[in-house]
Amino acid sequence: MALLIGGVVAPFRETAGQGAERTLSFAEALSLAEGRNERILAADAAVDRARSDRRVAQGRRFPDVTLTGRTTRINDEIVIDLDPIRQVMLGLHPGVPSTAIPPFQARIQRQAFNNAGLSATMPVFTGGRLRAGVRAADAAVTAAEAGQRSMVGEVATELAQRYFGLQLAIQNRATRQASRESLGRHVERARSLERNGQIARAERLRAEVALAEADRDVQQAESDEQLARLALAATLAMDVEIMPETPLFKVPPLAPVDSFKTAARDRNPILARLASEQARARQGIDATRGEFLPSLGLFAQRELYTHDLTITQPVWAAGVQLSLPLFQGGQRFARLAGARAQARQVELLRIRAQRDIELLVEQRYRQVEQARIQLTSLEATRTLAEESLRAQQLAFAAGLATSLDVVDAEQALARVQLGMFKALHDADVSLAALLESIGQPSRLPEYINAERAR
């Protein structure tokens, strides 16, 4: 059973041991795939990781506060012994009793001692590196989200291929079965005519050979259908037998190809990801430039456990820290050159990808149109093939046609019917691929509903 949550069918997992079966429309299958397919879930995890990295980059702007505690034991206590000076003073003043001058010794650190403190550091100026880091992290999130959309599109196209591929396999099996049944009836007529002496034995044998070939075709079609079911279940990450509800559909007339190219430039996730990578590269240049500027920061420290502090250790301290690398063997200049080269690389890749995607849109658009034209041609041919088979069957019964003529007509009709289903399948799958290339894979159900409404 399915759970309905907020008007959306909620995915669930069934095991093959239950003998479960699930009837799904294409829209339902697409919704399930988006919530269950492992590749989409992995892309979702990549987005979560990028968002976590962004929070890390944002957190570098805030103070870094650390609580520390430590217990230490050293080999011996630390003592300052100035007894030689005391002896010199006693020698210079022999009349002064030694008890009048205290020992010149002071214990600095006990052999075992404890420390506990609180420290904080905060960057004030880093030459724009922190800002560039946050912006680069923002671009990384955008790139990950574009990658997730790209994966959704790939899975949607794969789903269309396997969903309508299963429908094609079902129609192929049904057509083969119908052809076999027709040939079976033809064999029975041939046997009857042979018994009556109206045809030769060779005519009946030709019919039986054709029937045996039809049996093999049915077995192969059944195997192909089962494999198609397994492929669809794998895409949906379900261990149940899927029964497709949405039939192969006629693709309605499409808008001009230029409108699809414009949509691809605006919404294609690959182009969006490359644009984000380009933004990251620019931030990399800004961050590298910041290495040539000084870094300014604040720091503060407070001892929480003062019992074991030495006379040289302060209870608290605060200050400003400034650092400016002066010489690093040309590393900063090399990093800046590398960042600029990376930005040029990504820009060239984006330009190349835009051209390739426009070509891909053109190719897939033409594939849809070619399949639609082929379907129209086959529809006109089917009527002729059906009439030809009927005529050959009547002629054979009257002794005016051979068994081979009937078999050829039967196979010709089957080829036309299978060609029509293949043309429908090719148009449907090509449309799904076209919508993927323009970044709108979820629109395929709209075309299905539009065709149903006609």
Disulfide bonds with the S-S distance in Angstrom:
none
